[in-house]
Amino acid sequence: MSEETSREIRREIRRVGVLSAGVVFGAVGAVMALLRALLFVIVGETEQNLGAEAELGQLGPLLIVFLPLFVAVAGFVVGVASAIIYNLIAALLGGVIITVIERD
């Protein structure tokens, strides 16, 4: 049986890819907004079936399409801005230090 050796290595994140940060923030926001919109539509349909007035259930298709698109665009802008700000601060003060394990 071979023994696995490992050692901790410290790494510093000096720069974040601006466009990649924007894409990831936008994609995460879109998925979260889609889930939120689906929940609103389900709740609205349930309320409507129970006899309550439900405006969200009637706006369901628009909500499912436009909320994720809007949040994706907003998330992209926030991701780009966050990456730019991080890169400026990391250049002045140093980046975030992470510890990784290297295994043989």
NORTALIN-V245486 format. One record per pair of residues at least 12 apart in sequence whose ideal C-beta (glycine too) atoms are under 8 Angstrom apart, sorted by the first residue. I is the first residue (numbers start at 0). J is the second residue. Records with the same first field share a line. If there is no record, write none. Layout:
BEGIN
I->J / J
END
This chain:
BEGIN
3->102 / 103
4->102 / 103
5->100 / 101 / 102 / 103
6->100 / 101
7->98 / 99 / 100 / 101
8->98 / 99 / 100 / 101
9->96 / 97 / 98
10->96 / 97 / 98 / 99
11->93 / 94 / 95 / 96 / 97
12->89 / 94 / 95 / 96 / 97
13->89 / 90 / 93 / 94
14->86 / 89 / 94
15->81 / 82 / 85 / 86 / 89
16->82
17->79 / 82 / 83 / 86
18->79
19->82
20->78 / 79 / 81 / 82
21->74 / 75 / 76 / 78 / 79 / 82
22->75 / 78
23->78
24->74 / 75 / 77 / 78 / 81
25->71 / 72 / 74 / 75 / 78
26->71 / 74
27->74
28->67 / 70 / 71 / 73 / 74
29->67 / 68 / 70 / 71 / 74
30->67
31->70
32->66 / 67 / 69 / 70 / 71
33->63 / 66 / 67
35->66
36->59 / 62 / 63 / 66 / 67
37->63
39->55 / 59 / 62
40->55 / 56 / 59 / 62 / 63
42->55 / 56
43->55 / 56 / 57 / 58 / 59
44->56 / 59
END
